[in-house]
């Protein structure tokens, strides 16, 4: 976990992968390899996700125990092919890691993206080349480099063979620096209104109304001509202060859009019936009218909905989730003065596929609207910002990361950052963002192509081994 915020010691993380592969390959038995894999997974995810304790222990422990299982699979493959030809072992291990991450960000219950190895390049010059291969592709190259190092130390690779994958990684990284993807179009002035909460991490009387009033008060401090787009994060409005359910709140927001002559993007949630709710971003145009809406498509399991709810009714903590979120139909872009702005909401921004879908839909700027009030003074906010920074590099767009309790930041495609703001502060973040006019990056067009290729190669190696084992027994 040292490769991720708050440490971001990327080389230590990469060395750790090599140590794990060495350990699993050299295990005295399959059982030891599997146990070692599980313990390694728990030792990795446990500290990385410690901030979930701010929500509930029951949210933290099961997640760590489940995520650790993915390391068992990789450990088994590393041990299973320990006596195979060097390149066979390397391709099997890389394929196992790639397949593990591909599955892990999709399952169970929609997946969980924290801890993807390729995210550790965010704090390095290698980040720029994510425009071609994404964070998932960097996972492939980093594991391949670690595996090559293990083979070299075990005297199973020559220096020339061991240098092939690390050399390719260096070359790709250098090309990314030489030809960075940039948001090279017209600029927009944005203002993120970070209104904070009167009782972050808990509930208090009139909380939603107070949050709304904080955002409105900060917005009223802006002067006309300062900005083109004002952003209120996730849950800045909602339920008792929802602008659709309660038109008086829409009028207050619309008054500010007209006064400032700006577009105003407003995050909020509202009930839908007795058992469901909608989490959305609304766009208010300079006339004060609500003109578009994006509905969140990926709810947080056990946070915004309860999978198989009857099976978990006995857990008291889930009383906090009385409604299930209604999933939106898919990506939407907002027309902001002739520029297309894609938005995702909170948890979605941690997954590469949702910002990518917004850009593929035509977005030349992405807004990640989030809340984060539940995670206290922890690394969660910094880890999330690092993910948004990688999303900017992958798609060649600037990303506005707007958090109701902080941290908020403007993350540019070239890696530069405006902000971040403090945690649990009420403030306005001003920033200048570019819009992308150069067309979609290779990653935007092809997605996790290197991860998919590595996974398929690994599966072919596994299938070939299985066929060989059957034949040897005949």
SULZI-V391210 format. One record per run of one state. SS is the DSSP state (hx for helix, st for strand, lp for the rest). FROM is the first residue (numbers start at 1). TO is the last residue. If there is no record, write none. Layout:
[[SS;FROM;TO] [SS;FROM;TO]]
This chain:
[[lp;1;9] [hx;10;25] [lp;26;29] [hx;30;48] [lp;49;49] [hx;50;54] [lp;55;56] [hx;57;67] [lp;68;68] [hx;69;80] [lp;81;85] [hx;86;104] [lp;105;116] [hx;117;123] [lp;124;124] [hx;125;153] [lp;154;158] [hx;159;178] [lp;179;186] [st;187;194] [lp;195;206] [hx;207;220] [lp;221;228] [st;229;238] [hx;239;241] [lp;242;246] [hx;247;260] [lp;261;262] [st;263;272] [lp;273;275] [st;276;284] [lp;285;289] [st;290;295] [lp;296;300] [st;301;301] [lp;302;304] [st;305;305] [lp;306;308] [hx;309;312] [lp;313;315] [hx;316;320] [lp;321;323] [st;324;325] [lp;326;332] [st;333;336] [lp;337;338] [st;339;345] [hx;346;350] [lp;351;351] [hx;352;360] [lp;361;364] [st;365;370] [lp;371;372] [hx;373;375] [lp;376;379] [hx;380;395] [lp;396;398] [st;399;403] [lp;404;408] [st;409;411] [lp;412;416] [st;417;419] [lp;420;426] [st;427;434] [lp;435;441] [hx;442;446] [lp;447;448] [hx;449;473] [lp;474;474]]
